[in-house]
Amino acid sequence: MRLVILGLGYSASACLDEVRAQFSHVTATVRLPVRAAAMASAMPGHADMLAFDGNHASDALKAAIGQADALLVSIPPDMAGDPAL
């Protein structure tokens, strides 16, 4: 099964620790590309890390969502509302 996490912060990280073994593949997002790269280096094989600023989803993120069996949304709303919706 494939999991996509939108917003891998404190709460989503704790959730991922609990359910990681249930998924063959995990893709997760953080806001900044530099943070995505740092987290990917710090946790190799744990999750594919992508940047998502809440406005423009990359082709890689769109593909991951399209293939996902489960989606965990943990992105805080901004002034315009929920960026995941």
URURHU-V265253 format. One record per residue. RES is the residue in one letter. PHI is phi in degrees with one decimal (none if undefined). PSI is psi in whole degrees, 0 to 359 (999 if undefined). D_CENTER is the distance of its C-alpha to the mean C-alpha in whole Angstrom. Layout:
RES&PHI&PSI&D_CENTER  RES&PHI&PSI&D_CENTER
This chain:
M&none&153&15  R&-118.5&134&12  L&-118.8&137&8  V&-117.8&131&5  I&-114.2&119&3  L&-95.6&104&4  G&97.3&77&5  L&-85.7&78&5  G&-102.2&205&9  Y&-59.6&307&12  S&-66.8&315&12  A&-66.3&326&9  S&-64.3&319&10  A&-64.5&319&13  C&-63.4&315&12  L&-60.0&320&10  D&-57.5&324&14  E&-78.1&327&15  V&-112.3&0&14  R&-52.3&319&13  A&-67.2&343&16  Q&-82.4&350&16  F&-121.2&136&14  S&-79.0&337&15  H&-147.7&135&12  V&-128.5&132&8  T&-119.8&134&5  A&-135.3&154&2  T&-118.2&152&3  V&-134.8&167&6  R&-71.4&320&10  L&-104.7&136&12  P&-57.5&322&12  V&-65.4&324&15  R&-71.1&321&12  A&-59.8&316&10  A&-64.6&318&13  A&-65.0&317&14  M&-68.5&322&11  A&-62.6&321&12  S&-70.7&324&15  A&-75.8&333&15  M&-129.7&60&14  P&-59.6&133&15  G&81.4&352&14  H&-78.0&316&12  A&-162.7&147&8  D&-77.3&125&8  M&-102.2&132&7  L&-129.2&150&7  A&-87.9&138&8  F&-145.1&114&8  D&-85.0&3&11  G&90.0&355&12  N&-117.7&316&14  H&-127.7&110&14  A&-81.5&133&11  S&-71.1&165&12  D&-60.6&323&14  A&-64.4&320&11  L&-69.3&318&9  K&-59.4&318&12  A&-65.5&317&13  A&-62.5&318&10  I&-64.8&320&10  G&-63.3&332&13  Q&-98.3&356&13  A&-72.2&143&11  D&-91.8&336&14  A&-145.0&148&11  L&-132.4&124&9  L&-109.1&116&8  V&-101.7&116&8  S&-134.5&36&9  I&-95.4&130&9  P&-71.4&148&13  P&-69.7&155&15  D&-110.8&192&17  M&-62.6&334&21  A&-89.5&352&21  G&119.5&207&18  D&-83.9&116&15  P&-67.9&343&13  A&-78.4&339&11  L&-88.3&999&15
